[in-house]
Amino acid sequence: MIKKILKVLLSLIICFTIFSFWMSPRLGGLLSFGKDSIDKEIFKLQFDTVASKDFGLIYNNNSKRQDYIKLWAEYQLDSLIKDCKSDFEKVIKVQSWVQSRWEHDGDNVPEKNDALYILKEAEKGKKFRCVEYSLVAGQCLGALGFKVRNIGLMTRDISVVKSGGGHAVNEVYLEDLKKWVFIDPQYDVITTSGGIPLNAVELQYHIANNKDFELINPNKTITKEEYIKWIGPYLYYFYITINGQKVEIWDRIIGNKKQLTLYPIGAEKPKYFQMIFRINNSYFTHSIKDFYPILSSQ
């Protein structure tokens, strides 16, 4: 009887170990192996232009959320944009303000994913990641009535690189232009072509095909040439969380689809994020129309 129990326990341990490595080859970062740096090559990408499926992407005005109201009042966000003549100018102003709140630290993770908390910690001298720049900018713009989404960017070698394979940015929907606009709060960067703001995929196209574009960088954190070299490799995989859902560990274990990843035609679907966790909680599409659905005015 004892032997049978031990055999069962051993089998369970073996199964658990195999499953753990399948989900996270580096066991959540406990093991250190993989590529030390990302590939710097920038590729010409192709995507479908026909919608393949409705993924139910909904973007609402969330300015009446209680945490957004508190954020708006605490930092008098209206005063930041009082002299702006357009929504685009407001986005520029808010992003510049957020970028100036703290210095970047790629390792420091806040205790709370909340803009008000992060801003208060920044006032104490704390530094945070690109994720927090994106989060705070998104919530500040959301408090002002903008439709905003956080976008994760991943390099072509995201599945095998050890670190530095991802970057967090935002896209803001401008009602007057009926389009999404790429912003990078860590660097205080917005890009335009012929005066029209670009989205993330359009920026990738301009960079990969050597098309000229303008870089708006009020805080002067980086030159255009430096930014092209830096951001280019990250513009390969693009993913969003569907309707702001929170992705829990359980979602990753059972493959609960809460994200949508846009990946280029001919590319492999990314299997892992830096071998720390398996990317099995995302839908995948080649279609720009899926990733950028037409939004109704509200």
Backbone torsions as a table, in degrees:
resi	resn	phi	psi	omega
1	MET	NA	-44.4	-179.3
2	ILE	-64.5	-39.1	179.1
3	LYS	-62.0	-40.8	179.5
4	LYS	-63.5	-42.5	179.2
5	ILE	-63.6	-42.9	179.5
6	LEU	-64.5	-39.1	177.7
7	LYS	-63.0	-41.7	178.6
8	VAL	-63.9	-45.2	179.3
9	LEU	-62.3	-42.3	178.9
10	LEU	-63.3	-41.5	178.2
11	SER	-63.1	-41.2	179.1
12	LEU	-65.0	-40.9	179.3
13	ILE	-64.4	-43.2	179.2
14	ILE	-62.6	-45.8	179.7
15	CYS	-62.2	-42.1	179.7
16	PHE	-64.0	-41.3	-179.7
17	THR	-64.7	-45.6	179.3
18	ILE	-61.7	-44.7	-179.7
19	PHE	-64.3	-39.3	-179.9
20	SER	-62.1	-44.4	179.0
21	PHE	-70.3	-31.1	177.1
22	TRP	-66.7	-40.8	179.7
23	MET	-75.5	-38.3	-174.9
24	SER	-147.7	90.7	-178.5
25	PRO	-53.8	-31.1	179.8
26	ARG	-97.3	12.9	177.8
27	LEU	49.6	53.2	176.5
28	GLY	70.6	16.3	180.0
29	GLY	102.3	-1.3	178.9
30	LEU	-67.6	-32.6	178.2
31	LEU	-99.7	142.3	-176.9
32	SER	-116.0	94.6	173.4
33	PHE	-151.9	163.7	-176.0
34	GLY	123.6	178.8	179.1
35	LYS	-64.8	138.6	-177.3
36	ASP	-79.5	-24.2	-178.7
37	SER	-146.8	157.4	-177.4
38	ILE	-79.5	157.0	171.6
39	ASP	-70.6	136.4	-178.1
40	LYS	-92.6	-3.7	-176.8
41	GLU	-67.2	141.9	178.4
42	ILE	-110.6	126.5	-173.0
43	PHE	-104.9	149.4	170.4
44	LYS	-81.0	120.7	-173.9
45	LEU	-107.4	151.4	175.7
46	GLN	-125.1	140.8	178.4
47	PHE	-132.9	159.3	172.8
48	ASP	-73.8	151.7	178.7
49	THR	-114.3	9.4	178.5
50	VAL	-114.3	134.4	-179.9
51	ALA	-64.7	137.9	179.9
52	SER	-105.5	-27.2	-176.1
53	LYS	-164.5	148.6	174.3
54	ASP	-89.7	111.9	-178.2
55	PHE	-91.3	7.6	175.1
56	GLY	68.5	36.3	179.3
57	LEU	-75.0	119.8	-178.4
58	ILE	-125.5	132.1	179.7
59	TYR	-128.8	116.2	-176.7
60	ASN	-111.5	165.4	170.9
61	ASN	-78.7	112.1	-176.3
62	ASN	-104.2	19.4	-174.4
63	SER	-65.9	-14.1	179.7
64	LYS	-91.7	0.3	174.8
65	ARG	-61.4	140.6	-175.2
66	GLN	-61.8	-39.4	179.6
67	ASP	-68.8	-31.5	177.6
68	TYR	-72.0	-38.5	177.9
69	ILE	-62.9	-42.2	179.0
70	LYS	-65.1	-42.0	177.7
71	LEU	-62.3	-45.9	179.4
72	TRP	-58.0	-44.2	-177.3
73	ALA	-73.7	-42.1	-176.5
74	GLU	-62.1	-38.8	-176.5
75	TYR	-110.3	13.1	175.2
76	GLN	44.0	56.0	-174.6
77	LEU	-61.1	-28.8	178.1
78	ASP	-61.5	-34.3	-178.2
79	SER	-67.8	-24.8	178.6
80	LEU	-65.8	-32.8	-170.5
81	ILE	-112.8	11.2	-172.5
82	LYS	-62.7	-26.4	-178.6
83	ASP	-99.3	2.9	-178.1
84	CYS	-77.1	141.0	-176.8
85	LYS	-100.0	-7.9	-179.1
86	SER	-149.6	163.5	176.5
87	ASP	-61.8	-36.3	179.5
88	PHE	-61.9	-42.5	177.8
89	GLU	-63.7	-35.7	178.8
90	LYS	-64.5	-43.2	179.1
91	VAL	-61.5	-44.6	178.4
92	ILE	-59.1	-45.5	-176.6
93	LYS	-64.2	-45.8	-177.8
94	VAL	-66.4	-43.8	-179.6
95	GLN	-61.1	-44.0	179.6
96	SER	-60.7	-39.9	179.7
97	TRP	-64.5	-45.0	179.7
98	VAL	-62.6	-44.7	-177.8
99	GLN	-60.1	-30.2	-176.2
100	SER	-83.8	-2.8	-173.7
101	ARG	-75.7	-29.6	-179.4
102	TRP	-156.9	168.4	175.5
103	GLU	-93.4	152.9	-175.7
104	HIS	-72.8	139.3	172.1
105	ASP	-141.2	112.4	-173.9
106	GLY	-73.6	-3.2	-176.3
107	ASP	-114.6	-21.0	-173.6
108	ASN	-80.5	118.3	179.9
109	VAL	-106.8	124.9	-178.4
110	PRO	-71.2	158.6	178.4
111	GLU	-71.7	-27.0	-179.2
112	LYS	-130.0	138.9	175.4
113	ASN	-89.1	67.4	-174.6
114	ASP	-140.0	128.5	-175.5
115	ALA	-59.8	-43.0	-178.3
116	LEU	-62.3	-44.0	178.7
117	TYR	-63.2	-46.1	-177.4
118	ILE	-64.2	-41.9	179.2
119	LEU	-64.3	-38.3	177.8
120	LYS	-66.3	-40.3	177.8
121	GLU	-66.3	-37.0	178.5
122	ALA	-63.3	-34.5	177.9
123	GLU	-65.0	-21.1	177.7
124	LYS	-89.3	0.9	178.9
125	GLY	101.7	1.8	179.7
126	LYS	-69.5	149.9	177.3
127	LYS	-118.7	150.1	-176.0
128	PHE	-138.7	176.0	-173.4
129	ARG	-85.2	178.2	174.0
130	CYS	-61.1	-31.6	179.5
131	VAL	-58.7	-41.7	-178.5
132	GLU	-74.7	-33.7	173.4
133	TYR	-59.2	-45.1	-179.8
134	SER	-64.5	-44.0	-178.6
135	LEU	-63.5	-48.3	-177.5
136	VAL	-66.8	-43.8	177.9
137	ALA	-61.3	-42.5	179.7
138	GLY	-62.5	-42.4	-179.0
139	GLN	-73.2	-35.5	177.2
140	CYS	-65.1	-44.9	178.1
141	LEU	-67.4	-36.8	176.2
142	GLY	-63.0	-38.1	178.3
143	ALA	-64.5	-23.6	178.8
144	LEU	-93.5	7.0	174.0
145	GLY	96.8	3.2	179.6
146	PHE	-81.4	149.9	170.6
147	LYS	-88.3	119.7	-173.6
148	VAL	-131.4	145.6	172.5
149	ARG	-135.3	143.9	175.6
150	ASN	-85.0	135.0	179.5
151	ILE	-120.1	131.0	173.6
152	GLY	-96.0	130.0	176.8
153	LEU	-107.7	140.1	179.9
154	MET	-135.5	143.4	179.1
155	THR	-74.0	164.9	179.6
156	ARG	-60.0	-32.0	-177.5
157	ASP	-101.0	28.9	-177.0
158	ILE	-57.8	-29.7	-175.7
159	SER	-76.1	-18.4	-174.9
160	VAL	-121.8	-12.3	-179.4
161	VAL	-77.0	149.6	-175.6
162	LYS	-81.7	-35.7	-179.4
163	SER	-160.6	167.0	175.6
164	GLY	73.1	19.5	-177.3
165	GLY	-94.3	-2.4	-177.8
166	GLY	-130.7	157.2	177.9
167	HIS	-147.1	142.2	-178.3
168	ALA	-108.5	128.7	178.8
169	VAL	-136.3	-169.3	177.0
170	ASN	-135.0	163.3	163.2
171	GLU	-130.5	137.3	-179.0
172	VAL	-116.4	133.8	-179.9
173	TYR	-88.9	122.2	177.7
174	LEU	-100.2	114.9	-174.9
175	GLU	-61.7	-38.6	-176.4
176	ASP	-69.8	-27.4	178.4
177	LEU	-97.2	-12.4	-178.3
178	LYS	56.5	45.0	-179.9
179	LYS	-155.1	160.9	176.1
180	TRP	-86.5	143.5	-177.0
181	VAL	-122.4	127.7	179.0
182	PHE	-75.2	132.2	171.4
183	ILE	-134.8	144.6	178.3
184	ASP	-121.7	90.4	-174.8
185	PRO	-62.1	-27.1	178.9
186	GLN	-61.9	-37.2	-177.2
187	TYR	-106.3	-3.4	-176.1
188	ASP	59.8	50.0	-176.0
189	VAL	-117.5	133.1	167.7
190	ILE	-132.9	144.2	-177.8
191	THR	-121.0	147.4	178.4
192	THR	-137.3	159.9	173.5
193	SER	-135.0	117.6	-175.9
194	GLY	62.0	28.6	179.5
195	GLY	86.3	-5.4	-179.5
196	ILE	-99.4	125.3	-179.3
197	PRO	-62.4	144.1	-179.8
198	LEU	-98.2	149.7	168.7
199	ASN	-90.5	-179.4	-173.2
200	ALA	-63.9	-42.2	-178.8
201	VAL	-69.8	-38.2	177.3
202	GLU	-64.7	-37.6	177.2
203	LEU	-63.1	-42.4	178.7
204	GLN	-60.0	-43.0	179.8
205	TYR	-60.9	-45.2	-179.5
206	HIS	-63.1	-42.1	-178.9
207	ILE	-68.3	-48.7	-175.4
208	ALA	-66.3	-30.1	-177.2
209	ASN	-103.7	13.9	177.7
210	ASN	55.4	37.0	175.5
211	LYS	-86.3	137.9	-177.6
212	ASP	-71.8	145.5	175.0
213	PHE	-152.3	164.0	-179.7
214	GLU	-100.2	142.0	176.8
215	LEU	-111.6	120.2	177.3
216	ILE	-98.1	118.9	-174.2
217	ASN	-146.1	72.5	-174.8
218	PRO	-54.4	-35.7	-178.0
219	ASN	-84.2	0.3	175.7
220	LYS	51.0	52.4	-178.7
221	THR	-87.2	-20.1	-173.5
222	ILE	-160.8	149.0	177.3
223	THR	-84.0	164.1	179.1
224	LYS	-61.0	-44.8	-179.1
225	GLU	-62.9	-42.7	178.5
226	GLU	-64.3	-40.9	-177.0
227	TYR	-68.2	-39.7	178.3
228	ILE	-58.4	-46.3	-179.6
229	LYS	-66.1	-35.5	-176.1
230	TRP	-77.3	-51.1	-172.7
231	ILE	-78.6	-27.4	-174.5
232	GLY	-48.7	-52.8	-178.1
233	PRO	-62.8	-25.5	-178.9
234	TYR	-78.0	-18.1	-178.3
235	LEU	-86.9	65.6	179.3
236	TYR	-125.4	-56.3	171.4
237	TYR	-107.1	139.2	-179.1
238	PHE	-127.8	126.6	178.6
239	TYR	-136.6	150.6	177.3
240	ILE	-130.7	156.9	172.3
241	THR	-90.2	129.4	-175.9
242	ILE	-68.9	115.9	176.3
243	ASN	54.6	35.5	173.0
244	GLY	70.4	16.7	-179.4
245	GLN	-66.0	145.3	177.9
246	LYS	-86.5	130.6	179.7
247	VAL	-92.5	114.3	-179.8
248	GLU	-97.3	169.8	177.8
249	ILE	-59.4	-39.9	-179.3
250	TRP	-61.9	-36.0	177.7
251	ASP	-61.6	-37.3	179.3
252	ARG	-71.6	-36.9	-178.3
253	ILE	-66.8	-45.2	-175.9
254	ILE	-95.0	-3.4	178.7
255	GLY	74.7	35.3	178.8
256	ASN	-71.9	117.1	-171.5
257	LYS	-77.8	105.9	179.2
258	LYS	-122.8	1.5	-179.7
259	GLN	-128.8	162.6	175.5
260	LEU	-128.9	125.0	-179.0
261	THR	-114.0	125.6	173.7
262	LEU	-92.5	122.7	178.9
263	TYR	-132.6	148.9	-172.3
264	PRO	-71.3	153.6	175.8
265	ILE	-60.5	132.9	179.8
266	GLY	90.0	-9.1	-180.0
267	ALA	-90.1	156.0	173.3
268	GLU	-81.3	148.8	172.8
269	LYS	-69.0	134.8	178.7
270	PRO	-65.6	132.9	-178.3
271	LYS	-91.1	-38.1	-175.5
272	TYR	-133.8	155.9	167.9
273	PHE	-101.0	100.0	178.4
274	GLN	54.9	29.6	-179.6
275	MET	59.2	17.8	178.2
276	ILE	-91.6	-39.8	174.6
277	PHE	-146.7	149.7	179.1
278	ARG	-75.8	136.1	178.4
279	ILE	-89.7	81.1	-179.9
280	ASN	-120.9	14.5	-178.9
281	ASN	-113.0	22.4	-176.6
282	SER	-126.3	142.5	164.6
283	TYR	-77.6	156.2	178.3
284	PHE	-126.5	142.4	178.4
285	THR	-147.3	151.0	171.6
286	HIS	-96.0	-5.6	-168.1
287	SER	-91.4	123.5	174.3
288	ILE	-64.6	-34.6	-179.6
289	LYS	-66.4	-32.6	175.5
290	ASP	-66.4	-41.4	-175.0
291	PHE	-77.8	-29.2	-179.9
292	TYR	-123.1	70.5	179.8
293	PRO	-69.1	155.0	176.6
294	ILE	-71.2	129.3	-179.8
295	LEU	-99.3	142.7	176.4
296	SER	-85.1	145.4	179.4
297	SER	-71.9	143.5	178.5
298	GLN	-126.4	NA	NA
